[in-house]
Amino acid sequence: MRILVAYESRYGATEGIARRIGEVLIQQGLSADVVRARDARSVEGYDAFVIGSAVFIGSWMREAVDFVKRNAPALAARPAWLFSSGPIGDEKVDPRGRDVKESAVPKTIAELQKLLAPRGHAVFFGALDRKKLRLPDSLIMGMPAFAKYDGDFRDWDDITGWAEMVAGELAPVAAASTLEP
């Protein structure tokens, strides 16, 4: 079974998440290609998809959304999962008492879910290295409300567990496809 893990990342944190997902899928006996969404030329030949994006100002990156829209019929015809990388910090609950990951679901996900009917969507904590920021991100993240956020907040156990769940859901499909003549 061949899986395409397509992602968009601005500063590298989401790329790291995508690469970890690909590693786990391979460790679970599946074949996975990890490719930037803007560089993915074709979805032909893939049996399943994991698509993710960094989240900025509540939305997926344009290149990831364009990839999904451009390939929606093929993606919707096979098992697909979505992931978003965005919240930073150590807090699990925001000041209003809401789960940080639940409140960080990008507004673009509802539209993508209508197009693909994916089997799932996960939100993962991201990373922030202020030295890498370019305009306008440096202006936004320079605001006092964001001053305490700097570092890698990715939860590798969470990412690994989610990727293992995806692999587990694909295992019966992969076994069935090897039995077909």
Secondary structure, DSSP 8 states (H G I E B T S, - for coil): -EEEEEEE-SSSHHHHHHHHHHHHHHHTT-EEEEEEGGG----TT-SEEEEEEEEETTEE-HHHHHHHHHHHHHHHTS-EEEEEE---SS-SB-TTS-BHHHHT--THHHHHHHHH--SEEEEE--EE-GGG--TTHHHHHTSGGGTT--EE---HHHHHHHHHHHHHHHHHHHHHHHH--
